[in-house]
Amino acid sequence: MLRDYNAAVDFVDRNVAEGRGDKTAFIDPSRNLTYAELQDAAARVGPALARFSIEQEDRIAIVLLDTVEFPVLFWGAVRAGIVPVLLNTRLTVDQYRYLLEDSRAKAVFVSTALLPQIEEASIGLRGLKAIVVVGGGPTSMLRLDRLLAAEDEAAAPARTCADDIAFWLYSSGTTGMPKGVMHVHSSIKVMAQNAGQRRIGYREDDVVFSAAKLFFAYGISNAMFCPMWVGATSVFYPERPTSQTVFEVLRGHQPTLFFGVPTLYAAILADPECTPKNASQRLRLCFSAGEALPAHIGRAWKQRFGLDIVNGVGSSEMGHLFLTNLPYAVEYGTSGVPVDGYKLRLIDENGCDVGDDEIGELLVSGESAAAGYWNQREKSRRTFMGEWTRTGDKYLRRADGVYTFCGRADDMFKVSGIWVSPFEVEEALVSHPKVAEAAVVPAEDDDGLIKPKAFIVLNQGCDEDADGVSYEELKLHVKRTIGPWKYPRWIEFVDSLPKTATGKLQRYMLRDQNKNQTAETTDA
């Protein structure tokens, strides 16, 4: 990698130079955008921002639904050496205020539907120079379309270094407040080449649909970085995906690659109207990440649609996928093998490497690792250890090099001296035909010993009494599925489970809730 490098030139300008200017790069419900149109619009972003005295290395916040304006703003900022900070579109006013203060963004670009939250969150923020509405909006507001139209000509790309910060993601906040994860220009190419081109096998003739959104690592890599590297086309869906809307996109645009998360695949399987004849007839690969894929979901999908779901592992800190099943050799219940360009280690509590068939914390080494967390020096030092990045996940590695997910390091616990994986127990529970979701946390019995406790969400229309879903039934099911010592000693039926805005389970909230309940009982 050359020292002087601008990722926008490589991903946008190169496609035009190689003859793809007239090819459609992105499609949303309102319009299509060619690579040449993307290049022209992105080159006007820098001059437009300069009118607000926003300069190279400053930051702008992007709070956009998945529309074609997203790549325009993202690559336009990167091209100008300005850092786009990608914010979740499903947050509260207080959360937006925290992230805007934390990032010190000079401007916010926001979809019209999200404008009220951002206006309220921005009250009194010093340093914020502008709120710009994207996708229409009040005539009294600054609007992206007018700002770009006011620029007479495109600007040359900024002189940036391969190690300059290109963009920020915010971690999903499964264990607390989100952290700003800073990625450099050269990382984007590494993600697209290693995971996209070499492992998944993106091709120039692919049409990609990612139900996972652009504001987090899995989504932006699926739908922007990887397809653009090979000159493919990506379809955007702005709203929150449901089984029905996903199939409308699959039917209408006939994508060849589909990317989702386990919860969405489960919802599709639960919908009897989602059938092979309603899906894309050109679909050649389905992929899942974000959380570990339960084996029974993959098998059920293969049985209904004739395609495997390829399971993968990535993180905000690594930018994209570093561990996946091989697309041509899916083994359900495993996470697969390392992606080319990445090295993996498993370590114990003392930092020593563990052997095959032993549980350890996963460390990963690769050139897409983030530069660190913004203003979080202690957490950066704990996570980024030289060439190695701590994932916080517990894994087991077989002798043939295949990895199996066991759970988050802070979620794992021992029962009778043996490690118990919450994910393994949860997977066993959700394989019961009446269970929709499950979460498992450690709890103390009357003797102060740690045992598993499960929180259960039943399938729609099921009731623990009327349908005869009993604790004894689920306990026996788990014993038969994964072993007699791993069954939950307590089960609490709930309407929903706490999750992040990206759909990841927040077990720590259940642990805290359970501790509080125990304390109240003790006090009483």
C-alpha positions in Angstrom: 0.0 0.0 0.0 1.4 3.4 -1.0 1.7 6.0 1.7 -0.3 8.6 -0.3 -3.7 7.0 -0.7 -7.3 8.2 -0.8 -9.9 5.4 -0.5 -12.5 7.4 -2.5 -10.2 7.6 -5.5 -9.7 3.9 -5.4 -13.4 3.0 -4.9 -15.2 5.7 -6.9 -12.9 7.2 -9.5 -11.2 3.9 -10.4 -14.6 2.4 -11.4 -15.2 5.3 -13.8 -11.7 5.1 -15.2 -12.2 1.4 -15.8 -15.3 2.0 -17.9 -18.1 1.6 -15.5 -19.3 5.2 -15.4 -22.7 4.4 -17.0 -23.2 1.3 -14.8 -25.7 1.5 -11.9 -23.9 1.5 -8.6 -26.8 2.0 -6.2 -30.6 1.6 -6.3 -33.1 2.9 -3.7 -36.9 3.1 -3.9 -36.6 6.7 -5.4 -33.8 6.5 -7.9 -30.7 4.9 -9.3 -27.2 6.3 -9.2 -24.5 5.4 -11.7 -20.8 5.3 -10.8 -20.2 8.5 -12.9 -23.1 10.3 -11.1 -21.6 9.1 -7.8 -18.2 10.5 -8.7 -19.6 13.9 -9.7 -21.8 14.3 -6.7 -19.1 13.1 -4.2 -16.6 15.6 -5.6 -19.0 18.5 -4.8 -19.3 17.5 -1.1 -15.9 18.9 -0.1 -16.5 22.3 -1.6 -20.0 22.4 0.0 -18.6 21.6 3.4 -15.8 24.2 3.0 -18.5 26.9 2.9 -19.2 26.0 6.6 -15.4 26.2 7.3 -15.3 22.4 7.6 -11.8 21.3 6.6 -9.7 18.2 6.3 -9.7 16.0 9.4 -12.8 17.6 10.7 -15.8 15.3 11.4 -19.4 15.2 10.1 -22.1 13.0 11.5 -24.2 11.0 9.1 -27.7 10.0 10.4 -29.2 8.6 7.2 -31.5 5.9 6.1 -30.2 3.6 3.4 -30.6 5.8 0.3 -28.3 6.7 -2.6 -27.3 9.9 -0.7 -25.5 7.8 1.8 -22.6 6.8 -0.5 -22.5 10.3 -2.0 -21.9 11.8 1.5 -19.6 9.1 2.7 -17.3 9.1 -0.3 -17.6 12.8 -0.7 -16.3 13.4 2.8 -13.6 10.7 2.5 -12.5 12.3 -0.8 -12.1 15.6 0.9 -10.2 14.2 3.8 -13.1 14.9 6.1 -14.2 12.1 8.5 -17.8 10.8 8.2 -19.1 9.5 11.6 -21.8 6.9 11.0 -24.6 7.0 13.5 -27.4 4.5 14.1 -30.8 5.6 12.8 -32.7 4.0 15.7 -31.4 5.9 18.7 -33.1 8.1 21.3 -32.6 11.9 21.6 -30.3 11.4 24.6 -28.2 8.9 22.8 -27.8 11.1 19.7 -26.8 14.0 22.0 -24.1 11.8 23.6 -22.7 10.7 20.3 -22.7 14.2 18.8 -20.9 15.6 21.8 -18.5 12.7 21.9 -17.6 12.9 18.2 -17.5 16.8 18.1 -19.1 16.6 14.6 -19.1 20.0 12.8 -22.2 19.2 10.9 -25.0 16.6 10.9 -26.6 15.2 7.7 -29.9 13.7 8.6 -32.8 12.0 6.7 -36.0 14.1 6.9 -37.8 11.5 9.0 -35.1 11.7 11.7 -34.8 15.5 11.7 -36.9 16.1 14.9 -34.7 13.9 17.1 -31.5 15.5 15.7 -32.8 19.0 16.2 -33.7 18.3 19.8 -30.4 16.5 20.4 -28.4 19.4 18.9 -29.8 22.2 21.1 -26.9 24.1 22.7 -24.1 22.0 21.2 -21.1 24.2 20.7 -19.1 23.6 17.6 -22.0 22.2 15.5 -22.0 24.5 12.5 -24.9 23.1 10.5 -27.8 20.6 10.3 -28.4 19.5 6.7 -31.5 17.7 5.7 -31.3 14.8 3.2 -34.3 13.7 1.0 -36.4 16.8 0.8 -37.3 18.6 4.1 -38.5 22.1 5.0 -37.6 24.8 2.6 -36.2 26.8 5.6 -33.6 24.2 6.3 -30.3 23.6 4.7 -30.7 20.8 2.1 -28.1 18.5 0.6 -29.5 18.6 -2.9 -29.3 22.5 -3.0 -25.9 22.6 -1.4 -24.5 20.2 -4.1 -26.3 22.0 -6.9 -24.8 25.3 -5.8 -21.2 24.0 -6.5 -20.2 24.9 -10.1 -17.5 22.2 -10.4 -16.1 19.2 -8.8 -13.0 19.4 -6.6 -9.8 17.4 -6.7 -9.4 14.8 -4.0 -7.5 15.8 -0.9 -4.0 14.5 -0.4 -4.5 11.9 2.3 -2.3 9.2 3.8 -3.1 5.5 3.9 -3.0 5.8 7.7 -5.2 8.9 7.9 -8.5 8.3 9.6 -11.2 7.8 6.9 -14.3 7.1 8.9 -15.8 6.2 12.3 -18.2 3.6 13.3 -19.7 3.4 16.8 -19.7 0.0 18.6 -23.2 -1.4 19.1 -23.1 -1.0 22.9 -23.8 -4.6 24.0 -21.9 -3.9 27.2 -22.4 -0.2 27.8 -22.2 3.2 25.9 -21.0 2.9 22.3 -17.3 3.7 21.6 -16.1 5.6 18.5 -14.1 3.1 16.4 -11.7 4.9 14.0 -10.7 3.2 10.7 -8.0 4.4 8.3 -8.2 4.8 4.5 -6.3 1.6 3.7 -8.5 -0.6 5.8 -11.5 -0.3 3.4 -9.5 -1.9 0.6 -8.4 -4.7 2.9 -12.0 -5.5 3.9 -13.2 -5.5 0.4 -10.4 -7.7 -1.0 -10.1 -10.2 1.8 -13.7 -10.9 2.8 -15.5 -9.7 -0.2 -13.6 -10.8 -3.2 -11.5 -13.7 -1.9 -13.9 -15.3 0.6 -17.5 -14.5 -0.4 -16.6 -14.1 -4.1 -18.3 -10.9 -5.1 -18.4 -10.4 -8.9 -18.9 -7.5 -11.2 -22.2 -8.8 -12.4 -23.6 -9.3 -8.9 -26.6 -7.4 -7.6 -26.4 -7.1 -3.8 -29.1 -6.7 -1.2 -28.1 -6.2 2.5 -30.9 -6.0 4.9 -28.2 -5.1 7.5 -28.0 -1.3 7.5 -25.2 1.0 6.3 -24.6 2.6 9.6 -22.7 -0.4 11.1 -19.7 -2.5 9.9 -21.5 -5.5 8.5 -23.9 -3.4 6.5 -21.6 -0.9 5.0 -19.1 -3.6 4.0 -21.8 -5.8 2.5 -23.5 -3.1 0.5 -20.8 -0.5 -0.3 -17.2 -1.6 0.2 -17.3 -5.1 -1.2 -19.6 -4.5 -4.2 -17.8 -1.3 -5.2 -14.4 -2.9 -5.2 -15.5 -5.2 -8.1 -17.9 -2.7 -9.7 -21.1 -4.5 -8.7 -24.6 -3.0 -8.0 -26.2 -2.7 -4.6 -29.9 -2.3 -3.7 -30.9 -0.2 -0.7 -34.0 -0.5 1.4 -34.4 2.6 3.7 -37.0 1.2 6.2 -36.6 -1.4 8.9 -36.7 -4.8 7.2 -39.5 -7.3 7.8 -40.0 -10.7 6.2 -42.5 -9.2 3.8 -40.5 -6.2 2.7 -37.3 -8.3 2.3 -39.2 -10.5 -0.1 -40.6 -7.5 -2.0 -37.0 -6.5 -2.6 -35.9 -10.0 -3.5 -38.8 -10.4 -5.9 -38.5 -6.9 -7.4 -34.7 -6.6 -7.9 -33.7 -10.2 -8.2 -30.4 -9.8 -6.3 -27.7 -12.5 -6.5 -26.3 -12.0 -3.0 -28.4 -11.5 0.2 -27.1 -10.5 3.6 -29.1 -10.7 6.8 -28.9 -11.4 10.5 -30.1 -14.5 12.3 -33.2 -12.8 13.7 -34.3 -11.8 10.2 -33.8 -15.3 8.8 -35.9 -16.7 11.7 -38.7 -14.2 11.0 -38.7 -15.1 7.3 -38.9 -18.8 8.1 -41.8 -18.1 10.5 -43.7 -16.4 7.7 -45.6 -19.0 5.5 -45.9 -16.4 2.7 -42.1 -16.4 2.2 -41.7 -19.1 -0.3 -39.1 -19.9 -3.0 -41.4 -18.7 -5.8 -41.5 -15.3 -4.1 -37.8 -14.9 -3.7 -35.1 -13.9 -6.2 -34.6 -16.6 -8.8 -31.0 -15.4 -9.3 -30.0 -15.7 -5.7 -26.7 -17.7 -5.4 -25.6 -16.9 -1.9 -27.2 -16.0 1.5 -25.0 -14.7 4.3 -25.5 -14.2 8.0 -23.5 -12.3 10.6 -24.0 -9.8 13.5 -24.6 -12.8 15.9 -23.9 -16.5 15.7 -26.4 -18.3 13.4 -28.3 -21.1 15.2 -27.8 -24.4 13.3 -31.5 -25.2 13.1 -32.2 -21.9 11.2 -29.6 -22.7 8.6 -30.9 -26.2 8.1 -34.5 -25.0 7.8 -33.5 -22.3 5.3 -31.6 -24.9 3.2 -34.7 -27.2 3.3 -37.1 -24.4 2.2 -35.0 -22.4 -0.3 -32.3 -24.9 -1.4 -29.5 -22.5 -0.4 -27.2 -22.6 2.6 -26.8 -19.6 4.8 -23.0 -18.9 5.1 -22.2 -17.9 8.7 -19.6 -15.2 9.4 -17.9 -13.3 12.2 -16.8 -9.7 12.1 -16.6 -6.7 14.4 -16.7 -2.9 14.4 -13.0 -3.0 15.5 -11.9 -5.2 12.5 -14.3 -3.4 10.1 -15.7 -6.5 8.5 -15.5 -10.3 8.5 -12.4 -12.2 9.6 -13.9 -15.7 10.2 -16.5 -17.4 8.1 -17.8 -20.7 6.8 -16.6 -21.5 3.4 -19.4 -20.7 0.9 -19.0 -24.1 -0.8 -18.6 -26.1 2.5 -21.0 -24.8 5.1 -21.0 -26.6 8.5 -23.9 -25.4 10.7 -23.0 -24.9 14.3 -19.6 -23.6 13.5 -18.1 -20.2 12.6 -15.7 -21.7 10.0 -12.1 -20.8 9.3 -10.1 -17.6 9.2 -10.5 -15.3 6.2 -7.3 -14.9 4.1 -5.2 -12.1 5.5 -6.2 -12.7 9.1 -4.6 -14.7 11.9 -6.5 -16.0 15.0 -5.4 -17.0 18.5 -7.3 -18.4 21.5 -6.0 -17.4 25.0 -6.8 -18.3 28.6 -7.4 -15.9 31.5 -3.6 -15.5 31.9 -3.0 -14.6 28.3 -1.5 -18.0 27.4 -2.5 -19.8 24.2 -4.9 -22.7 24.6 -4.8 -25.9 22.6 -7.3 -27.5 20.3 -10.7 -28.4 21.7 -10.2 -25.9 24.6 -12.2 -22.8 25.1 -10.3 -19.5 25.0 -10.8 -15.8 24.2 -10.5 -15.0 20.5 -7.8 -12.6 19.3 -7.5 -11.6 15.7 -4.7 -10.0 13.7 -5.3 -8.3 10.3 -4.6 -5.0 8.4 -8.2 -3.8 8.7 -7.9 -3.4 12.5 -9.1 0.0 13.8 -6.6 2.7 14.8 -8.3 2.7 18.2 -11.3 4.1 20.2 -11.8 7.8 20.2 -10.9 9.3 23.6 -11.0 5.9 25.3 -7.2 5.3 25.9 -7.7 2.6 28.6 -10.2 0.6 26.6 -8.0 1.0 23.4 -5.0 -0.4 25.3 -7.0 -3.3 26.6 -8.5 -4.1 23.1 -5.7 -3.3 20.6 -2.5 -5.1 21.8 0.1 -4.6 19.2 -0.9 -6.5 16.1 -3.6 -8.4 18.0 -7.2 -7.2 18.7 -9.3 -8.7 21.5 -12.7 -9.7 20.3 -14.3 -10.4 23.8 -15.7 -13.7 22.4 -15.0 -17.2 23.6 -14.3 -19.8 21.0 -13.2 -23.4 20.6 -10.9 -24.5 17.8 -10.9 -28.1 16.4 -7.8 -29.8 15.3 -8.8 -29.1 11.6 -8.8 -25.4 12.3 -12.6 -24.9 12.4 -13.8 -22.5 15.1 -17.0 -22.7 17.1 -18.6 -19.8 19.0 -19.2 -20.3 22.7 -20.3 -16.9 23.9 -19.1 -13.4 24.9 -16.2 -13.6 27.4 -18.2 -11.7 30.0 -21.2 -13.9 29.4 -19.5 -17.3 29.9 -19.7 -18.9 33.3 -18.8 -22.3 34.9 -21.3 -24.8 36.3 -19.7 -27.5 38.5 -16.3 -26.4 37.2 -17.2 -26.8 33.5 -17.6 -23.8 31.1 -21.2 -23.2 30.0 -21.8 -21.2 26.8 -25.0 -19.2 27.0 -25.3 -19.3 23.2 -25.2 -23.1 23.2 -28.0 -23.3 25.8 -30.0 -20.6 23.9 -29.6 -22.5 20.6 -30.9 -25.6 22.3 -33.9 -23.7 23.7 -34.9 -22.0 20.4 -34.7 -25.4 18.6 -37.9 -26.2 20.6 -40.8 -25.6 18.2 -42.7 -23.3 20.6 -39.7 -21.0 21.5 -39.0 -17.9 19.4 -36.1 -16.4 21.4 -34.0 -17.2 24.5 -31.4 -15.6 26.6 -29.3 -17.3 29.3 -27.4 -15.7 32.2 -25.8 -17.0 35.3 -27.8 -17.0 38.6 -27.1 -18.1 42.1 -29.0 -20.9 43.8 -29.8 -21.0 47.6 -26.3 -22.4 48.2 -24.6 -19.5 46.4 -23.6 -21.7 43.4 -23.8 -20.5 39.8 -26.4 -22.1 37.6 -28.0 -21.1 34.2 -31.2 -19.1 34.2 -33.2 -18.6 30.9 -35.5 -15.9 29.7 -37.9 -17.2 27.1 -40.0 -15.5 24.4 -42.6 -17.9 23.0 -43.7 -18.0 19.4 -46.6 -15.8 18.5 -49.8 -17.5 19.6 -48.2 -19.7 22.2 -48.9 -19.5 25.9 -47.0 -21.3 28.6 -50.2 -22.4 30.2 -52.7 -23.0 27.4 -50.2 -24.6 25.1 -48.5 -26.6 27.8 -45.1 -25.1 27.4 -43.7 -26.0 30.8 -40.3 -25.6 32.5 -40.0 -29.4 32.8 -40.6 -29.8 29.0 -37.9 -27.3 28.2 -35.5 -28.6 30.8 -35.8 -32.1 29.3 -35.4 -30.7 25.8 -32.1 -29.0 26.7 -30.8 -32.1 28.5 -31.4 -34.3 25.4 -29.9 -31.7 23.1 -26.7 -30.6 24.7 -26.1 -32.4 28.0 -27.6 -32.9 31.4 -25.6 -30.3 33.4 -26.3 -27.4 31.0 -30.1 -27.1 31.4 -31.5 -23.9 32.9 -32.4 -24.2 36.6 -34.9 -21.4 36.3 -37.0 -20.1 33.3 -38.8 -16.8 33.1 -41.2 -16.2 30.3 -41.0 -12.7 28.9 -42.6 -10.7 26.1 -39.3 -9.5 24.6 -35.5 -9.5 25.2 -33.3 -6.4 25.6 -31.4 -5.7 22.4 -29.2 -3.0 20.9 -30.6 -1.0 18.0 -28.7 -3.3 15.6 -30.5 -6.3 17.1 -27.8 -7.7 19.3 -28.8 -9.3 22.6 -27.9 -7.3 25.7 -27.4 -10.1 28.3 -25.8 -7.7 30.7 -29.1 -6.0 31.2 -30.7 -9.4 32.1 -27.8 -10.1 34.5 -28.4 -6.8 36.2 -32.1 -7.3 36.3 -31.7 -10.7 37.9 -29.2 -9.4 40.5 -31.7 -6.7 41.4 -34.5 -9.2 41.8 -32.4 -11.4 44.0 -31.4 -8.4 46.1 -35.0 -7.4 46.6 -35.9 -10.9 47.6 -33.1 -11.0 50.1 -34.0 -7.6 51.5 -37.6 -8.7 51.9 
